[in-house]
Amino acid sequence: MARLIVIDGLDASGKTTQAYRLASFLKSQGKSVCLRIHPSEDNPVGTLAKRFLQAKGKNAHFASAFFYMLDVIHSILLYSWRCKDDIIFVRYLLGTAYLPSPMDKIAYYFFATIVPKPEKTFFIDIKPEVAYNRIVRRTQDKVEMFEKPEALTKIRNKGLALASLGKWLIIDGTRNPAEIESSVRSVLRLEKDRVVSAITIES
C-alpha cells in the first residue's frame, strides 16, 4: 500500500510549494508519486468548495468546509489507489478548522474515523500577519473570507489545536523553502519504519 503524506497549514504558509518539492524529490529517488491539492479544480465538489470560499455569510462558511471534505474524499476514492509508492495530499483533515467551535473538533474526529490514516502529517506553521502579507502580495485583488487577519488568527489557533490532538508534525514555516524542505525530508528519512507521535521543528 502506498504511503500517505499530508502537508497542511494556513493559506500562503508554503504547503503547496513544499508538496511539489517533496514530490520532485521522491520522483528523483525512483518513487511513483500522486499529488492532490485541495480544494481541487478538476471536479464539481472541489470547484464548489473554492467558490464558497470566495463568498460571504455563515451559509457559505459551512458550505465551503462541507464541499472541501467531499473533495478530499473524492481524491481518496478516485486517486489514492493509482500510486504504488507515495501519495501527497495538500490539506486533509485540518480543513475542519474552518468550521466554528466545537464543530471543528467533532468534524475532525468524525472524518478521522472514515478516511485513511496518513503515515506522515506535516503542519507548516506561520503567523497570521505573515500569511496575510503573503496573500496580499500574491493575489493583488479579492481576498477570500478566510484570508483576512482575524479569520487567519482563528484558523491558525484551531489548526494548531487539532494538529496537537492528531499528533501532527509542526514545522516552522517562516524559514526559506529550502530549509523547510530539508526538515520535511529529514523526518521522512529518519522515521522510515515507525510511526511518529509528535515533533516540533524550530528554526
ABEGO torsion letter per residue (X at the ends): XBBBBBBBEBBGAGAAAAAAAAAAAAAAAGBBBBBBBOBBAABAAAAAAAAAAABBEAAAAAAAAAAAAAAAAAAAAAAAAABAABBBBBEBAAAAAABBOAAAAAAAAAAAAABBBBABBBBBBBBAAAAAAAAAAAAGBBBBAAABAAAAAAAAAAAAAAAAAAGBBBBBAABBAAAAAAAAAAAAAAAAABBBABBBBBX
